[in-house]
Structure formats: C-alpha cells, structure tokens
Amino acid sequence: MKIADVITRKAIAEVVTIASTATVRDLLGVLAEHSIGACVVSGDGTSVDGIVSERDVVRRLHDNDALLSAAVSSIMTATVETCDPEATIDDILGIMTTHRIRHMPVVSADGSLVGIVSIGDLVKHRIDQLAFERDQLEAYVHQT
C-alpha cells in the first residue's frame, strides 16, 4: 500500500500550516483548534519550511517561561523528513521508527505539500488492512 492511499482515506485531508513568524502561543491555538499534534511550518502553505509538534513546545517550555511569545521558528525542526505519495507504508513506518518521529509531510515530485501522515494514520491503515485479510480468510474457510 502507498502513502497516497492513506491520504485519500483520511477523514480530514487538509494540511494545517503555520508561518515561522507566528508565536508559540498562536501555534498552541492552531494545534488545539484542529486537534492535531504537529503542524507544518510554511510561508506559503505549499512549501515545507519546518515542522513543529506539541513535544517541541513541552520540551522547551520547561526551561523558558517566555517561550509562548517566541516565534515558531525558534522551536521548529528545520530539517524535515518528508515522503513521496508513492512511498510504501512499510518504508515510511521504518523511517518514522528509525528517526523517532510521529508526523511526516507528504510532498509531491514538484516539492509542493500534498498531505501529512502520522504514525497513527499508518497503524490504523495497517490494522484495517489486516482485518480485511482476516475477514477474507474466514469467508474462504467457511465457504468450504
């Protein structure tokens, strides 16, 4: 299965982005409003300038009370692991596990942002696939 299959089956296909100049407080509002754990940092909504997660906020807020007024660029990850829509789910799960990341922007061949997948999206897709295969095997066994 391909990442494109996961994107097309997501309930919400919209990719939420935030400008690098927005404050961390603004970021928290966006995360809460959309019930998401990470946000792509983008100046134009189609490029990937970075990514920032709830974990980034929590890990830095502990040391710096003024963080809420700081720019998102001060806490974002600038070197972002991205994937192609044609990548396989297993390959991306491997990359996420190796790099210990939970969200990966999906970028087309021309470099534009087309989606985002979380490890939860991929695990759900694999569970659905396994359940379908189990149902097919059960139907086959009971048919004979």
N, C-alpha and C positions, 0 to 999 in steps of 0.2 A: 504494500500500500504506500501511496505517496502522500507527502505533506499537503498537496493540493486537495486531496480527498478530505483531509481533516478540516481544512479551511472552509470548504464548501458545506460541510455538515455542522459547523459551529452555529450555535443559536444567534450569536451576535458576531457578525463578520467585521464590524467597524474596528479599525485600529485607532486607539486613543493615543494622541501625541501631545507633547508639551514643549514649549520653547525653552531653550537653555537659560534664557534670561528670567524666566518665571521664578518665583520664590519657592522654597521648600514648602512653605505653608500653602501656596497655590497647588503644589503637587499633591499634598495630602488631601486637599479638597477634590481634586480630579480622581485620585485613587478611590476615595470614599464614594463619590458620586456615581462612578461606573462599576463599583465593587470589583476592582482589579488589584492585582498585587504588584504590577510593574507597568511602566509607561515608557514608550519610545520617545526619545528626545529628538525633535526635528524642527528645523526652522521653517520648513515649507510644507510639512505634512506628507511628503513623499520620500524624503531622504532620511537616512538613519545617521544622526549625529552622535547618538549615545543611547543608553538605556538606564533607567533608574527604578529601583524597587523599594518596597517597604523596608526590606532588610538594610538597604543603604542608609535610609533615614535613621532607623533604630540604632545601628552600629555607630553612627556619628553623633547623634543627639546626646548620647550618654556623656560624651566629652565636651560638648559645646552647646550651651543653652541658647546661644544666639543663632543657631543653625536655621531656625524657622524663617528668619529674614534673609538668609543667604540665597544665592542663585542656585538653581538646579545643577548648573554646570560644575559647581563646587563638589558635588557628591556623585555625579553620574559616572557610569562606566563608559569611557570614550571608545575603547576598542571592543566592538560588539561582535559576538559570534552570530552570524546570520546563516540562513539556508535558502536554497532554491526550492520553488514549489514542487519540482520533480524529485527532490531527495526522498529517500525512503524513511519511513517512520523508525525502523530499527537503527538506521545510521544516525538519525538525529537524537534518538534516545541515548545512543552511545556517546555522542558528543556532549549532551547535557550531563550525563553521569560523570564523564571524564573531567569536564570543566566545572562541575558542581553549580550549574545554572538551572533556573526553573522556567525561563522565558526566552524565546528565540524569535526575533523578527524574520519574516519571510520576505525575501527580496527577489524581484524578477531579474531576468538577464540584463535589462537596461538600467538596473540599480534602483528601481523605484519600489517602495514599500507596498506590499500587497496583502500582508496579514501578519499575525503573530500567533505562535503556538506556545502553550505552556506544557509542562510535563504532565499536568493533569489532563489536558486535552488528549495527549498522546496515549496515556494509560487508559483513559476512557475508551478511546478508539480501539485499542488492542483488546480490552475486555469485551466490547461489543462484537468484535470480530471472532473472538474465541467462543462466545456464547452462540453466535450464528453457526459456527462449525460444529459445536456440540449438538445443537438442535438438528442439524443436517445428519449427523451420525446417528442420533437417536431415531430419527424418522426412517433412516435406511435400515437400522437393526430391527425396528418394529414392523417394517414392511414385509420382511421375510418370514 
